[in-house]
Amino acid sequence: MSLYVLLAFCLTLGWVILTLVKFIRSPLRRVPGPFIARFTRLWLLKQVYFGTYPKTSIELHRKYGPIVRIAPNEYSIDDPAAAKIIYGSGRGFTKSPWYYASGNPISPLPNIFAEPNPHIHAQARRKVAAAYSMTNLVQLEPFIDKCSAVLRDRLEEFARSGTSVEISHWMQCYAFDVIGMMTLGKRFGFLDSGEDIQGIMSSLSQYLVYCANVGVFPEWHKTLFRRQMRSKTVSGLTHVRKFANAQLEEKREKVKADEEADGHAAEDFITKFLRIQVQDPGKITNADISSVATMNIGAGSDTTSISLTSIIFNLINHPRVLKQLQAEIKDHESRGTVSDPITFAEANKLPYLQAVIKEGLRMHPATGLSLGRVVPSDGATLAGQYFPPGTVVGINAWVAHANTKVFGHDAHIFRPERWLDYPELVKERESYFMTFGQGSRTCLGKNISLMELSKAIPQIVRHFDFVPDTESGEPEYVTENVWFVKIREFHCKVYSRNRQ
């Protein structure tokens, strides 16, 4: 036996012994879960890699209860009371090492999404949070309306030609152009071309694959990231950043020209931040502005387009719900209480519409992985089990939203009426609504998504009908699940409701 083989054998044996000792001594050794997950993260990596994690997680919780081991030091939780502890402000839980893979490991600058330190995160978020408030966003409604008008024109074209439409692709084109308008005051042109401009969609998909898988073994991130930086092939987040920065530089020049002309450029995100920077250079840096542009472009299309597609699918699949929603819109049209295009304020006064949106978000959360957090120094008791400091715990929105104790025995069914139920039941359900996360780390773009959905869904269903273009005649799709649970291959024929 060679020295190298002997050394490898000894190291492997040492790792096995150490792992077994840790497991035997662990106060959590009796927590159930897949056998191999007791000893290695490879079980979790396999689920993430093959896109089976959400479905498998639901099945495991049904089998084992509210606490399931998914890795040697990581546990999936399904408990509404635990959610308030894990994600509550001031509780001391920090983001798990999984998020490290979504940031730049060689940059000293904080990443709003990935930063684990709550104080550094709060400082970074505070600089830009006002721009994401609903008060500010409603001023950007005309940007959404412009994109909605283009989407309507495209759907009318498809209706006239009888072309089969892949709904998820066009919803992403729409969401990309909306985020372009809101961030930079310009559409990127996805709705015009119907194509993946500069490969940005595929680059985002590559980035999600990288983050989801490398996040399971974050200790490899710095090495792999540096290797990517040295590579001649530009892809993933590197390409997204280059695309965003190119758009940002173009915007800087435009803002300067507008200021020299009349000082009244459109107040999209970047224009607002550039004006703040001129007035007070220390308040927001170039790096902050670049981060906002990259974050909006990188995260602003996938999540909203997934939600739009999911809601359309469920409406087609449940004609009763679709007819009731169309009836609500028509009733308000007859009373003159909704415009065309509908305003966000008007949409918020349509209770059934809001219930449809909420139920769509519940049935198909965009994120398919647990929102992992590290237990603080005092430890924590969750769902009746004590977890020592340093343990990673988290709740998966797919698991939470399948909880029959909270959402009813029919939690697997698309039923918007559950959000129009008794107030105390609705309050309980809202407290375990995990689509956008909870607490101080709630998705920064939540209000953008809600405004887009509230304005786009009524416009689509009041003007168009969709018929599945499938052999069965029923709506069908496949999912592409890595980090986001994307809907693919959802084909329909479009029919205009405006023709007599």
N, C-alpha and C positions, 0 to 999 in steps of 0.2 A: 504494500500500500504506500503510495507516494505521500510526501509530507503535506502537499496541498489538499489531497483527498482527506487525510487524517485531520487536518486543521478544519476543513469544511464540516466534517462529521462532528467534531467536538463543538464547533460553534452552533451547529444545528441542534445537537443534543442539549447544549447549555440553554439555548432559546426555548426549547420544549420544556425543560425542567423549570426555568424561570416563569414561563407562562402558566404552567400547572400550579406552581406555588402561589402566584398572584391570584389565580382563580380560586384556589382552595381557601385562601385567607380573606377573600373579598366578602364584605357583608351583603353583596348583591349576587352571590353565586347561585342563589335559588330563583332568581328572576328568569322566567321562561323565554324561549326564543329558539331559533334554529341552532342546532348543536354546534356547527362549525363557527357560528358567530361568537361563541364563547371564547374562542382562541385567536381569531384572525379577522381582519377587516375585508378579507377577500370575498366573503359572502355578500357584504354590502356592495362591494365593487361590482360583483357579478350582476346584482339586481339593477344597479344604476346603468351599467354598460348595456344590458339587454332591454332596458326600459320597462322592467316589470315591477319596479319598486312600489308605485302607488297601489296597484291591485294586490300585490303580495302583502303589503302592510295592512290593508283592510282585512284580508283573510287571517293574518296572524293575530290581529287584535280580536277578531271574532273567536279565534281558537283559545287564546291565552288570557284575554282580558285587557285592562287599561295600561299595563306596562309590558313592553316586549323588548328584549335585548336584540340589537341589530349589529353590534360590534362589541369587542371586549370591554370597551369603556363608554359605550353609547347606547341610549335607550329611547325608544319611541313611546310617547305618552298619549293616552286618549282620555282626557279628563278635563271638564270645563273649569273646575276650581284650580287645577294645576296650571292652566293657561294664564290665569290672572297672576299667578306667582312667577312663572317663568318669564313672561313678557311684560309684567307690570313695571311701570317707571319706578326707579329707585330701589329695585329688588336686588341689584348687584349681579344679575346674570349677564354675561358678555357673549358676544357671538363666538361660535365654535371655530376651531381651526379650519373647518371646511371652507369658510369664506375667504381664507387667505389666498386660495388659488384664483380668485376673481380679481385680485389687485395686482399692482406692480411691486414685486418684491425688492427691487433695487432703487425705488424712489422713496425719499424721505417724506413726501407729501401725503397727507391723509386721503383715503378713499372713502367717500361718504357711505358707500354700500358695504365695503369690506372691513372698515376700521373697527377693531374689537374694543378699544378703549372708549368707554361712554363719554368721558369728558372731551376728548379730542373729537369724537364724532359729533357731540353737541355743538362744539365751536364751529366745525365745518358746516354742519347743517344749518346753523343759525344764520350764516352769511347769505344763504340762498332760499331759505324756507318761505319767506314772504312771497316770492315769485310763484310758488306752487299753491298758495292759498286760494280758496275758491273766490274770494273777493277780487283777486288779481286776474284769475283765469276767466271769469265771466267777461272781462274786457276783451278777451281774445276769441270770443264766439264767432265774430265775422270770419276768422281764419278757418274755423271748422266748417262754416256754411259754404265757403268757397270750394272746399274739397268735396263737401257733400253734393254740391251742384255738379261737379265733374263726375263723381261716382254715379249720380243719377243719369247723366248723359251717356256714360258707358253702358249702364244697365239697359237703358232704352235702345242703344245700338244692338246689344245682344238679343233683346226681345224682338227687334225687327228682323234680325238675321236668323234667329232660331239657333244661335250658337250655344253649345253646352258650356257652362261656366264652372270653373273650379273655385268655389266660394271662398275657401280659406286664403287662396292666393290673392284674390282681389280685395279681400278685407285687409290683408297685410299691406297691399299697395295703398289702400285708403289710409290706413293708420300711419304708414311711413310719410305720406304727403302731409297729413295733419300735423305730425310732430315736426316736420320740416317748416311748415308755416308758423307754428307756435314758437319754435325755437329760433328760427332764422328769418322768418317773414317771407319764405319762399317754398313753393312745392318742389320736391326733388324730381317729379315727373314720372313717378311709378304708375299713376293712373293713366297717364297719356300713352306710355309705351307698353304697359302691362308686363314689363320685363324686369329682371333683377339688375338694376342699374349699378354698374361698376362692381358687380358681384357682392354687394353689401349684405344681401340676405344670406347668401351662402357663408360669408365670413362670420356673420353673427351665429349661425348654426354651428360652425366650427368652434367658435369661442365657447358656446354653451356646452358642447361635448367635452372640451378641455376642462372647463371649470368643474363640471359635475363629476368627472372621473378622477382628475388630479386632486380635487378637494377631499376625496376619501383618503388619499395619501399626501397631504399637503407638504410633508417634508421634502418631496421631490420637486415642488413648484419652482424654487429658485433655479435649480439646475436646468429644468426643462425650459423655463422662461428664457434663460440666457442662451440656450441652444437655439430657441426660436429667433431671438434677436440677431444671432449670427447667420441665420439661414438666409439664402438669397430669395426664397419664396416668401412673399408677404401675404399673410392670411390671418384669419381670426381677429383678435382684438387689435393687433397691430394695424391691420387694414382698416378697421372701424375707426381707430384713432386718426389715421392719416386722412380718411374721408372727412371726418368731423372737423379736423384742424384746417383742411383745405376750404371747407365751407365757412369756417369761422374767419379765416383771413379775408375771404371774399366779402364777408359781412362787415368786417372792420373798415374796409375801404368804402363800402357803400354808406355806412353810417357817417364817416367823415364827409363824404360828398353831400349827404343830406343835411348835415349840420351847417356846412358852408352855404347851402342853398337857402334853407328856410328853418333849419333846426327842428323839424318835425318828422322824424322817421317813425315808422310803425313800431309800437312798443311790444315787440315780441321779446322773448326771454333775453336773448343776447343783446339786443338794442338797449334794453333796460339796464343790464349789467354794465355795458360799455359806458352808458351815461353816468351811472353811479361811480364808475372808476375815474371818469374825467373830473367829477365833482370832488371825490375823496379817494385818491389813489391807494390809500392804506386800507380802505374798507373791503375791497375785493381785488384779488390779484389776477394776472393773466392765467395762472395755473387753475384758479377757481373757475374762471370763465370757460377754459378749455375742458375742465372736468364736467361742467354742466352740459356743454355741447355733446361730449362723448356719451355721457350718461343718458341724456334724452334720446339721442339717436340710437344708442345701443339697447336701451330697455323700453323705449316708448312705442315700439310697433308690435313686437311679438305678443306681449301680454294682452293688449287691447284687441288685436286681431283674433287671438284665440277666443276671447270672451264674445266678441261679435259673432264669430262663426258658430260657437257653441249655442248661443241664444237663437240664431237663425235655424240651426239644426233642430233644436227642441221645439221651436214654434211650428216648423214643418211637420215634425213627428207627432205633434199634439194639436190637431186642427181646432179642437174646442177652445184651447187657450189662444190660438191665433185669432179666431173669430171674435173672441171676447175683447182682445186687445184692439183689434181694428174697430170694433163697435165703440169702445171707449174713446178712441181718437176721433171717430166720425161724430160722436155725440158732442164732443168739445168743439169740433169744427162748426157744427150747426149752431152752436151757441156763441161762436166767435171768440172762444177763449184759447184757441191755439192758432199760431201763425204757420206760414209755409215759406221758409223752413221754421220749424218749431224752435222756440227759445228754450234755454235751459230752465229758466224760471217756470215756463209753462209746463215743461216735461215733468218737473218736480211735483206738479199739482195733479198728475195722472197716477193715482194710486196703483192701478193694475199694471201699468207700464213699469213702475218702480219695483213692483213685486216680481214681474217677469225677469227684469234685469238681475235682481238679487238672487232669484232662484237659478238663473243661468250661471251666475258666478259660483253659487253653491255646488251645483251639479258638476261643474267642470272648472275647478280652480286652475289658473294658468301654471302655477308651480307644483311640481310633482314630488319634491323632496321635503324632508322634515326641516323645520326652521331651528337648527341646532343652537343650543346655548350651553355655556359652561357654568356649572353650579358654583356659587361663590364660597368664600372661605368658611362661612358658618355651616355649610351644608344646607340641605333642604328636604322637607318631607312632602312628597308628591304622591297623590293617589294612595296614601297610606303607607308608602315605602320611603325610608330614609335614604337619601343619596349623599355620599360624602363629597367634600370639595373636589373640584376638578373633573367630576363626572360630566359627560355630555348628555343632555336631555333635549328633546324637541317634539313638536307636534306637527304632523303632516296634515295639511288642509283636507286632503282626500279622505283621510281617516276620520278627522273631526266631523266633516260634513256627512259622513255615513253613520254617525252615532244615532241610533234609533231612540235612545233615551231623551236626546235633545230635540231631534228633528222629526220624531215620530216613526211608527212602524213602516211607513211608506217612504222612508228617507231616500230610497233608491229611485223614486219616481219624481219626474218633473211636475211639481204642483205649486204654482205661484201663490195659491191661496194660503199656504202655511205662513206667509209673511203678512197676511191680513187677518190673522187669528186673534185670539184674546191677547191684550197688551202684555200681560205677564209672560205668556208663552213666547211672543215675538221678542221680548226683551231678553229672555233666556237664550233664544236662538242667535240673536245678534251678538251676545257676549261670547259665543263660540264660533263666530263667523271669521274664518281665518284666511280668506282669499288675499287680503292685502297685509297679512301679518297683524300684530297688535303692539300696543305700547309705543315707546319712544322710537322704535325702529320700524314703525308702520311705513309701508311703501310711500316714498316721497311723491310718486306720480299717481297716487290713488285718485286725487281729484280730477286730474287730466282724464284718466280712464273713465270715471263715472260721468263726466260731462260729455265725452265722446259717445258713450253708450246711450246716454239719455237723449241725445240729439239724433244719433244715427239710426237707432232701431225704429223709432216711429216714422222717420222719413222713408225708410226702406219698406216697411210693411204697409204704409198707406198708399204707396205708389206701385208696388210690385208683388206678384205672386211667384212662388218657386215650385217647380215640379221636379222631383228627383229624376236624374238621368241615369237610372240603374236598371238592370235586368229584372229585379224584383219589384220595381216601382216604389220601393221604400227608401227613405233617406239612409245612406250608408257613408261611412268614412273609416279611415284608419288613423291611428295615432302614432306620432313620432315623439317618443318620450325620452328625454335625456335629463334636462333640468326643467324646462318648460314642456308641458304636455300639449304638443302641437297637433292640430287636426289637419289631415291631408286627404286628398282624393275624395273630396265632397263635391260631387258634380250635380248640377241642376240646370234645367231649362228655365229661362226667365220670361215672365209675361207681364206686360204693362197693365196696370189697373186703370190707367188714364184713357184707354181707348174704349170707345163705345161699342 
